[in-house]
Amino acid sequence: MDRVLSGMRPTGPLHLGHWLGALENWVRLQETHECFFMVADLHALMGEYENPADIRKNSVEMIVDWIACGINPSNIFIQSEISEHAELALMLGMLTPLGWLERNPTYKEQLREIQGRDLTTYGFLGYPVLQAADILLYKANKVPVGEDQLAHLELTREIIRRFRHLYKSSLFPEPEALLTKASKILGTDRRKMSKSYGNAINLSDSEQAIKKKIQSMITDPARIKASDPGHPDSCNVFSYYSMFSRDLVHDVRDWCTNAKKGCTDCKKNFSDVMVDFLRPVQKKREEIRDSMKDGTRYNVALKMLVGAGQQRAEKVAKGTMSEVKKILNMNQWIHEN
């Protein structure tokens, strides 16, 4: 059976973009692959090193969302709790040419785009090496990625080839991309959905919050009056119908183009659709919360939620790291007779 490794950084509430971009796919992959899903808190620290206080809390909330969406807890683990991630990343960093990292297109792009944080750090430059270590520790041969992550995966393959060349070892398989065809979902203001923009519909939002956000959504800018014919293909609300209520798409197009219903009523109707869509997830979230004996102590909550998954991942990681040390002639110094 193919082995999959994927993860997310716990930087805030998960929203509809996370569901469409990753979680929906992960739920399907569990049925056909051996899966390891990582709470990438070390990667979160890379960007949040100045304000790390919320990383643990965000990790718990993210895990609750994952399980509520259908992710098996035995497939979940926390990156920083397995020291082999940092250990292997350090070793791989020793053999990764600096030029490979400096030419990384995502690195250059994010340095230009991300404002308000100093990312001219060793950790930010080298985070593709940590990503490679994440994948290699579990000998994953399939990695779900979007097109923007293909360069990172190719760098992982280059590191594996260099490891093979230097140490004459075929320990690590070259991972293949499982290209995630994410539906393009915009935020309520038509910009990219992001917690930093305040334009996201979160999986944990209350019914009242969902309806308020949808009522604030920008619709067809060319439709001034309810009696004016609409243009659904340029309306953000219509794009949501096409993703979350496909059985209504024909009706929505009809009442929009023929001015049978105004934008306010259309958004009110979609609010009910969205509330119904998220209801099973939120019901499951409540059940998980009720099962947590002390939801304010995040270390306790984490252990309760992912204990089995953590043990499973740790066993695999330790086994791989032992093999790496043997290849590098770095094991059993203390224990040799």
Sequence and secondary structure as in RCSB ss.txt:
>XXXX:A:sequence
MDRVLSGMRPTGPLHLGHWLGALENWVRLQETHECFFMVADLHALMGEYENPADIRKNSVEMIVDWIACGINPSN
IFIQSEISEHAELALMLGMLTPLGWLERNPTYKEQLREIQGRDLTTYGFLGYPVLQAADILLYKANKVPVGEDQL
AHLELTREIIRRFRHLYKSSLFPEPEALLTKASKILGTDRRKMSKSYGNAINLSDSEQAIKKKIQSMITDPARIK
ASDPGHPDSCNVFSYYSMFSRDLVHDVRDWCTNAKKGCTDCKKNFSDVMVDFLRPVQKKREEIRDSMKDGTRYNV
ALKMLVGAGQQRAEKVAKGTMSEVKKILNMNQWIHEN
>XXXX:A:secstr
  EEEEEE  SS  BHHHIIIIIHHHHHHTTTSEEEEEE HHHHHHHHTT GGGHHHHHHHHHHHHHHHT  GGG
EEEGGG THHHHHHHHHHHHS HHHHHT HHHHHHHHH  SS   SHHHHHHHHHHHHHHHHTT SEEEE GGGH
HHHHHHHHHHHHHHHHH    S   EEEE      B TTSSB  GGGT   BTT  HHHHHHHHHT    TT  S
TTS   GGG HHHHHHHHH GGGHHHHHHHHHTTSS HHHHHHHHHHHHHHHHHHHHHHHHHHHHH S TT HHH
HHHHHHHHHHHHHHHHHHHHHHHHHHHTT S TTT  
